[in-house]
Amino acid sequence: QVHVVESGGGLVQAGESLRRSCAVSGNMFNIAAVGWHRQAPAKQRELVAVILANGATGYALDSVRGRFTISRDDAKNTVYLQMNRLKPEDTAVYYCAILRRGGTAYDPWGRGTQVTVSS
């Protein structure tokens, strides 16, 4: 099994930065990707960024490219989402989740943490 524990997040002003962390434990060899997702009020959850087992990264939202960076520290089994130049529209609950090898859906998910950006 694989488990994830998130940390980071909080309340910031527009233009500031935050870093989210996702600590992964368990059978690391079974992980195909780790994805950061977010869900804003009254909106569907959406994929923000993903990092594959081989280290390749991708950003699903045009609005975060150039501002958000997904990375990982293999020694700490932790995936990060560095969020710079935050905007009020980035306000959402942010989740990390695991895509297992052979899987078709992200599972498990972290509990999620609120990120609020004030204008």
TORKE-8693 format. One record per residue: residue number from 0; chain; y, z, x of N, C-alpha, C in turn. Coordinates in steps of 0.1 Angstrom, whole numbers, plus 5000, padded with zeros to 4 digits. Each point is the difference from the previous one (the first is absolute). Example, Ala and Ser with C-alpha at 12.3 -4.5 7.8 and 13.67 -1.06 7.14 Angstrom:
# residues 2
+------+-------+------+------+------+-------+-------+-------+------+------+------+
: resi : chain : n.c2 : n.c3 : n.c1 : ca.c2 : ca.c3 : ca.c1 : c.c2 : c.c3 : c.c1 :
+------+-------+------+------+------+-------+-------+-------+------+------+------+
:    0 :     A : 4943 : 5078 : 5132 :  5012 :  5000 :  4991 : 5012 : 5000 : 5009 :
:    1 :     A : 5011 : 4993 : 4996 :  5011 :  5000 :  5009 : 5011 : 5008 : 4992 :
+------+-------+------+------+------+-------+-------+-------+------+------+------+
***
This chain:
# residues 119
+------+-------+------+------+------+-------+-------+-------+------+------+------+
: resi : chain : n.c2 : n.c3 : n.c1 : ca.c2 : ca.c3 : ca.c1 : c.c2 : c.c3 : c.c1 :
+------+-------+------+------+------+-------+-------+-------+------+------+------+
:    0 :     A : 4988 : 5000 : 5008 :  5012 :  5000 :  4992 : 5012 : 5000 : 5009 :
:    1 :     A : 5011 : 4996 : 4994 :  5013 :  4999 :  5006 : 5010 : 5008 : 4992 :
:    2 :     A : 5009 : 5007 : 5007 :  5010 :  5008 :  4993 : 5014 : 4997 : 5006 :
:    3 :     A : 5010 : 5001 : 4992 :  5013 :  4998 :  5005 : 5009 : 5012 : 4995 :
:    4 :     A : 5009 : 5004 : 5009 :  5010 :  5010 :  4997 : 5013 : 4995 : 5004 :
:    5 :     A : 5010 : 5000 : 4991 :  5013 :  4995 :  5003 : 5010 : 5011 : 5003 :
:    6 :     A : 5010 : 4996 : 5007 :  5011 :  5009 :  5003 : 5013 : 4992 : 5002 :
:    7 :     A : 5011 : 5007 : 4999 :  5013 :  4993 :  5001 : 5005 : 4998 : 4987 :
:    8 :     A : 5011 : 4993 : 5000 :  5007 :  4997 :  4987 : 5011 : 5010 : 4997 :
:    9 :     A : 5006 : 4999 : 4989 :  5011 :  5009 :  4996 : 5012 : 4993 : 4995 :
:   10 :     A : 5012 : 5007 : 5001 :  5012 :  4994 :  4994 : 5009 : 4997 : 5012 :
:   11 :     A : 5005 : 4987 : 5000 :  5010 :  4996 :  5010 : 5011 : 4992 : 4993 :
:   12 :     A : 5010 : 4997 : 5008 :  5011 :  4992 :  4995 : 4997 : 4985 : 5004 :
:   13 :     A : 5006 : 4991 : 4993 :  4999 :  4986 :  5003 : 5004 : 4998 : 5015 :
:   14 :     A : 4992 : 4992 : 5007 :  5003 :  4996 :  5013 : 4993 : 5009 : 5010 :
:   15 :     A : 4994 : 5011 : 4996 :  4993 :  5009 :  5009 : 4985 : 4995 : 5001 :
:   16 :     A : 4993 : 5008 : 5008 :  4986 :  4996 :  5003 : 4990 : 5011 : 4996 :
:   17 :     A : 4988 : 4997 : 4998 :  4989 :  5009 :  4998 : 4987 : 4994 : 5006 :
:   18 :     A : 4991 : 5009 : 5004 :  4987 :  4996 :  5004 : 4989 : 5007 : 4992 :
:   19 :     A : 4992 : 4992 : 4994 :  4988 :  5005 :  4993 : 4988 : 4999 : 5010 :
:   20 :     A : 4992 : 5011 : 4998 :  4987 :  5000 :  5008 : 4988 : 5001 : 4991 :
:   21 :     A : 4989 : 4993 : 5005 :  4988 :  5000 :  4992 : 4989 : 5003 : 5010 :
:   22 :     A : 4995 : 5013 : 5000 :  4989 :  5004 :  5009 : 4987 : 4996 : 4993 :
:   23 :     A : 4992 : 4993 : 5008 :  4987 :  4995 :  4995 : 4988 : 5008 : 5007 :
:   24 :     A : 4991 : 5004 : 4992 :  4988 :  5006 :  5006 : 4987 : 4995 : 4993 :
:   25 :     A : 4989 : 5002 : 5007 :  4988 :  4996 :  4995 : 4994 : 4988 : 5008 :
:   26 :     A : 4993 : 4991 : 4993 :  4993 :  4989 :  5006 : 5010 : 4989 : 5003 :
:   27 :     A : 5006 : 5000 : 5012 :  5011 :  4991 :  5003 : 4994 : 4986 : 5001 :
:   28 :     A : 4988 : 4998 : 5004 :  4994 :  4987 :  5001 : 4999 : 4992 : 4987 :
:   29 :     A : 5001 : 5008 : 4989 :  4999 :  4993 :  4987 : 5013 : 4996 : 4995 :
:   30 :     A : 5011 : 5001 : 5008 :  5013 :  4996 :  4995 : 5004 : 4986 : 5004 :
:   31 :     A : 5003 : 4992 : 4990 :  5005 :  4987 :  5002 : 5015 : 4999 : 5001 :
:   32 :     A : 5007 : 5009 : 4993 :  5015 :  4999 :  5000 : 5005 : 5013 : 4994 :
:   33 :     A : 5012 : 5004 : 5004 :  5007 :  5011 :  4993 : 5013 : 4994 : 4995 :
:   34 :     A : 5003 : 5002 : 4987 :  5012 :  4995 :  4994 : 5009 : 5011 : 4995 :
:   35 :     A : 5013 : 4997 : 5001 :  5010 :  5008 :  4994 : 5004 : 4993 : 4987 :
:   36 :     A : 5001 : 5008 : 4989 :  5003 :  4995 :  4987 : 5012 : 5009 : 4995 :
:   37 :     A : 5007 : 4995 : 4989 :  5010 :  5008 :  4994 : 5000 : 4997 : 4985 :
:   38 :     A : 5005 : 5010 : 4993 :  5002 :  4999 :  4986 : 5013 : 5006 : 4996 :
:   39 :     A : 5009 : 4991 : 4995 :  5013 :  5005 :  4995 : 4999 : 5004 : 4986 :
:   40 :     A : 5009 : 5008 : 4995 :  5000 :  5004 :  4985 : 4999 : 4987 : 4991 :
:   41 :     A : 4991 : 5001 : 4991 :  4999 :  4989 :  4990 : 4996 : 4987 : 5006 :
:   42 :     A : 4994 : 5000 : 5012 :  4996 :  4987 :  5006 : 4985 : 5002 : 5004 :
:   43 :     A : 4994 : 4988 : 5002 :  4986 :  5001 :  5005 : 5000 : 5003 : 5015 :
:   44 :     A : 4989 : 5006 : 5004 :  4998 :  5002 :  5014 : 4999 : 4987 : 5008 :
:   45 :     A : 5006 : 5000 : 5011 :  5000 :  4987 :  5008 : 4996 : 5003 : 5015 :
:   46 :     A : 4994 : 4991 : 5006 :  4997 :  5001 :  5014 : 5012 : 4997 : 5008 :
:   47 :     A : 5003 : 5009 : 5010 :  5011 :  4998 :  5008 : 4997 : 4994 : 5014 :
:   48 :     A : 4990 : 5006 : 5007 :  4996 :  4995 :  5013 : 4986 : 5004 : 5002 :
:   49 :     A : 4993 : 4993 : 5009 :  4986 :  5002 :  5003 : 4998 : 4998 : 5015 :
:   50 :     A : 4991 : 5008 : 5006 :  4996 :  4998 :  5014 : 4985 : 4999 : 5000 :
:   51 :     A : 4995 : 4990 : 5006 :  4985 :  4997 :  5000 : 4994 : 5007 : 5012 :
:   52 :     A : 4986 : 5001 : 4999 :  4993 :  5006 :  5011 : 5003 : 4995 : 5013 :
:   53 :     A : 5003 : 4987 : 5001 :  5003 :  4994 :  5013 : 5014 : 5001 : 5004 :
:   54 :     A : 5008 : 5008 : 4992 :  5014 :  5002 :  5004 : 5010 : 4991 : 4994 :
:   55 :     A : 4995 : 4989 : 4994 :  5010 :  4991 :  4994 : 5007 : 5007 : 4988 :
:   56 :     A : 5012 : 4996 : 4998 :  5008 :  5006 :  4990 : 5006 : 4989 : 4990 :
:   57 :     A : 5003 : 5005 : 4988 :  5006 :  4991 :  4991 : 5009 : 5007 : 4990 :
:   58 :     A : 5010 : 4994 : 4995 :  5009 :  5006 :  4991 : 5000 : 4991 : 4987 :
:   59 :     A : 4998 : 5007 : 4989 :  4998 :  4993 :  4987 : 5013 : 4998 : 4993 :
:   60 :     A : 5010 : 5007 : 5004 :  5013 :  5000 :  4993 : 5011 : 4994 : 5009 :
:   61 :     A : 5006 : 4989 : 4995 :  5011 :  4995 :  5008 : 5012 : 5010 : 5002 :
:   62 :     A : 5001 : 5009 : 4990 :  5011 :  5010 :  5001 : 4999 : 5010 : 5011 :
:   63 :     A : 4988 : 5001 : 5005 :  4998 :  5010 :  5011 : 4998 : 4994 : 5014 :
:   64 :     A : 4998 : 4987 : 5000 :  4999 :  4994 :  5014 : 5012 : 5002 : 5008 :
:   65 :     A : 4998 : 5004 : 5012 :  5012 :  5002 :  5009 : 5005 : 5014 : 4999 :
:   66 :     A : 4996 : 5008 : 4990 :  5004 :  5014 :  4998 : 4989 : 5010 : 5002 :
:   67 :     A : 4988 : 4996 : 4995 :  4988 :  5009 :  5000 : 4991 : 4995 : 5011 :
:   68 :     A : 4993 : 5009 : 5007 :  4990 :  4997 :  5010 : 4988 : 5008 : 4998 :
:   69 :     A : 4988 : 4994 : 4999 :  4988 :  5007 :  4999 : 4993 : 5000 : 5014 :
:   70 :     A : 4995 : 5011 : 5004 :  4994 :  5001 :  5013 : 4989 : 5011 : 4999 :
:   71 :     A : 4993 : 5001 : 5011 :  4990 :  5011 :  5000 : 4998 : 5005 : 5014 :
:   72 :     A : 4995 : 5013 : 5001 :  4997 :  5006 :  5012 : 4985 : 5003 : 5000 :
:   73 :     A : 4992 : 4993 : 5007 :  4986 :  5001 :  5000 : 4995 : 5013 : 5005 :
:   74 :     A : 5008 : 5006 : 5009 :  4996 :  5013 :  5006 : 5001 : 5011 : 4989 :
:   75 :     A : 5009 : 4998 : 4991 :  5002 :  5010 :  4989 : 4994 : 4996 : 4987 :
:   76 :     A : 4994 : 4988 : 5000 :  4995 :  4995 :  4987 : 5011 : 5000 : 4989 :
:   77 :     A : 5011 : 4996 : 5003 :  5012 :  5001 :  4991 : 5007 : 4987 : 4999 :
:   78 :     A : 5003 : 4996 : 4988 :  5008 :  4988 :  4997 : 5014 : 5004 : 4995 :
:   79 :     A : 5010 : 4993 : 5005 :  5013 :  5004 :  4997 : 5007 : 4989 : 4992 :
:   80 :     A : 5010 : 5004 : 4993 :  5009 :  4990 :  4994 : 5014 : 5005 : 5003 :
:   81 :     A : 5006 : 4993 : 5009 :  5014 :  5003 :  5004 : 5009 : 4992 : 4991 :
:   82 :     A : 5009 : 5007 : 4993 :  5009 :  4994 :  4990 : 5014 : 5002 : 5005 :
:   83 :     A : 5006 : 4989 : 5003 :  5014 :  5000 :  5005 : 5010 : 4994 : 4990 :
:   84 :     A : 5012 : 5003 : 5001 :  5011 :  4994 :  4992 : 4995 : 5001 : 4985 :
:   85 :     A : 4996 : 5012 : 4996 :  4995 :  5002 :  4986 : 5011 : 4997 : 4990 :
:   86 :     A : 4995 : 4994 : 4989 :  5009 :  4997 :  4989 : 4995 : 5007 : 4987 :
:   87 :     A : 5009 : 5002 : 4991 :  4996 :  5007 :  4987 : 4988 : 4994 : 4993 :
:   88 :     A : 4999 : 4987 : 5002 :  4989 :  4993 :  4993 : 4987 : 5003 : 5007 :
:   89 :     A : 5000 : 5006 : 5012 :  4987 :  5005 :  5006 : 4995 : 5013 : 4994 :
:   90 :     A : 5008 : 5006 : 4991 :  4995 :  5012 :  4994 : 4987 : 4998 : 4993 :
:   91 :     A : 4990 : 5008 : 5003 :  4987 :  4998 :  4994 : 4991 : 5011 : 5005 :
:   92 :     A : 4988 : 5001 : 4994 :  4989 :  5008 :  5006 : 4992 : 4991 : 5009 :
:   93 :     A : 4999 : 5004 : 5013 :  4993 :  4992 :  5010 : 4986 : 5006 : 5002 :
:   94 :     A : 4990 : 4990 : 5000 :  4986 :  5004 :  5002 : 4994 : 4992 : 5012 :
:   95 :     A : 4991 : 5007 : 5007 :  4992 :  4992 :  5009 : 4986 : 4999 : 4994 :
:   96 :     A : 4993 : 4990 : 5003 :  4987 :  4998 :  4995 : 4991 : 4992 : 5010 :
:   97 :     A : 4987 : 5001 : 4998 :  4991 :  4994 :  5009 : 4993 : 4988 : 4993 :
:   98 :     A : 4999 : 4989 : 5008 :  4991 :  4989 :  4995 : 4988 : 5001 : 5009 :
:   99 :     A : 4988 : 5003 : 4995 :  4988 :  5001 :  5008 : 4994 : 4986 : 5002 :
:  100 :     A : 4992 : 4999 : 5010 :  4994 :  4987 :  5003 : 4991 : 4997 : 4988 :
:  101 :     A : 5001 : 4987 : 4996 :  4992 :  4996 :  4988 : 5006 : 5004 : 4987 :
:  102 :     A : 5010 : 5008 : 5000 :  5006 :  5004 :  4988 : 5010 : 4990 : 4994 :
:  103 :     A : 5002 : 5001 : 4987 :  5009 :  4991 :  4993 : 5013 : 5007 : 4995 :
:  104 :     A : 5000 : 5013 : 5001 :  5011 :  5008 :  4995 : 5003 : 5011 : 5010 :
:  105 :     A : 5012 : 5005 : 5000 :  5004 :  5011 :  5009 : 4994 : 5013 : 4994 :
:  106 :     A : 4993 : 5007 : 5008 :  4994 :  5013 :  4996 : 4994 : 5006 : 5013 :
:  107 :     A : 5004 : 5013 : 5003 :  5008 :  5009 :  4992 : 5015 : 4998 : 5002 :
:  108 :     A : 5008 : 5008 : 4992 :  5014 :  5000 :  5000 : 5005 : 5014 : 5004 :
:  109 :     A : 5011 : 5000 : 5007 :  5007 :  5013 :  5002 : 5006 : 5004 : 4987 :
:  110 :     A : 5006 : 5013 : 5000 :  5006 :  5005 :  4988 : 5013 : 4994 : 4997 :
:  111 :     A : 5006 : 4994 : 5010 :  5014 :  4995 :  4998 : 5011 : 5010 : 5002 :
:  112 :     A : 5011 : 4995 : 5005 :  5011 :  5009 :  5003 : 5013 : 4992 : 4995 :
:  113 :     A : 5009 : 5008 : 4994 :  5012 :  4994 :  4995 : 5010 : 4997 : 5011 :
:  114 :     A : 5005 : 4989 : 5000 :  5011 :  4996 :  5009 : 5012 : 4996 : 4991 :
:  115 :     A : 5011 : 5008 : 5001 :  5012 :  4997 :  4992 : 5011 : 4997 : 5009 :
:  116 :     A : 5007 : 4988 : 4997 :  5011 :  4996 :  5008 : 5012 : 5000 : 4991 :
:  117 :     A : 5010 : 5008 : 5003 :  5012 :  5001 :  4992 : 5011 : 4991 : 5006 :
:  118 :     A : 5008 : 4995 : 4991 :  5010 :  4991 :  5004 : 5013 : 5007 : 5004 :
+------+-------+------+------+------+-------+-------+-------+------+------+------+
***
